[in-house]
Amino acid sequence: DIAAILDEKGAMNIQILQVDNLTSITDYFVIATGRNVQAVRSLAEDVEEKLDAEDMPVRRHEGMNESRWVVLDYAHVIVHIFHPEEREYYNIERLWTDGSNRIALHFQDE
């Protein structure tokens, strides 16, 4: 659902990684890129608003002020929304992909 919200709002390069076998902090990462600082903030706010309306409030969020890398913590899912430069620099997929844990998205051309 989070990936679909991000896609609907124009996020780029959305990926879902199942990381429960790599860490105990969460089960999934949803990673996306916004086109610019305003888009990153808008994407994060939209995810928070839509999930809050479904009675799934964010436990914690970080990075909203700068909006270069926003992290939304929903316990079993952690959402990372990046500015393009930060996405390229940090490349967190490299750290968290084990070759078999990428979840296919059905609304994007892969």
N, C-alpha and C positions, 0 to 999 in steps of 0.2 A: 504494500500500500504506500509506503514512504517513497519508494522508487517511482511509483506511478504519479504521485503528487509532484515530485521533482520534475519528471518528464513533462507533465502537463504544463508546468510553469517555465519550461525552456531550459532546464539544466542540461549540461553537456556531459558526455562520457560517464554515464551513471554505471556503477558497478556494485554488486552485492557480493560480499565474501563471508562465507561461514567460517568463523574463527574459534568456535567453541573447543576444538581440539588443539588450539594453539595458545589459548589464554583462558583464564577463569573470570575475566572482567566482563565479558559479554558473549553472546552467541553469534551475532552478525555485525558487520560493518556495512553501511550504505555510504558510498563515496560518490560525490558528484562535483561538478565544476560550474560556477556561475561565470557569466561573461565579463563582469566587472564587480567592483566593490558593492555597488547598489544592488546588483542582481544577487550576489551572495547573501546579503542581508535579507532581501525580499524572499528568496527561497527558504531561508531558515525560518523567517517569521511565518510564512505560509504553512510550512510543515508543522510548526508549533500550533498554529491556529486550528488547522484541520484535525490534528490528533487530539488537541484539547477538547474540541467539539465532540469527539468520539470517546470522551472520558479517559484519555491517555495523556495526562500532562507530562511535560518534560521534567525529569528529575533535576537536571542541571544543564545549563548552556554556558559556553565559553566562546569568546571571540566576537561577540556581536558588535562591540564598539568599533573595532578596526575592520571587521568583515573581510578579512583576508583568508582566514581559516576558522570557520564556525564549527563547533562540536556540540551536538545535541545528544544528551544521554537519556535513553529510554530503557535502561537496565539491560534487557536482552538484545537491544539494538542500539548501536551508537552510530549517529549520522555525522559524516564529515563533509562539509561543503567548502570548497576551495575557490580562491581566486586562481586564474590560470597559472600565474607565476609560482605560487605556493604549491599548487598541485604538481607541477613539474619538478620543483626543487625538492620537496619532501618525498614524493613518490612512495606513499605508504603502501601501495599495492605490492611493491617489491618486498617489503618487510613482512607482509601478512598473507601472501599467496603461496600455497604449497603445491600448486599444480592441479589440484582436484577440488578446490573449495570455492570456485567462482560459480555463482548461481546465475543461470541463464535468465535474461529478461525477455519477455514475450512481446513487449510493445516497441522495442528498438530493433533496428537492423544490426545484427552482430557481425 
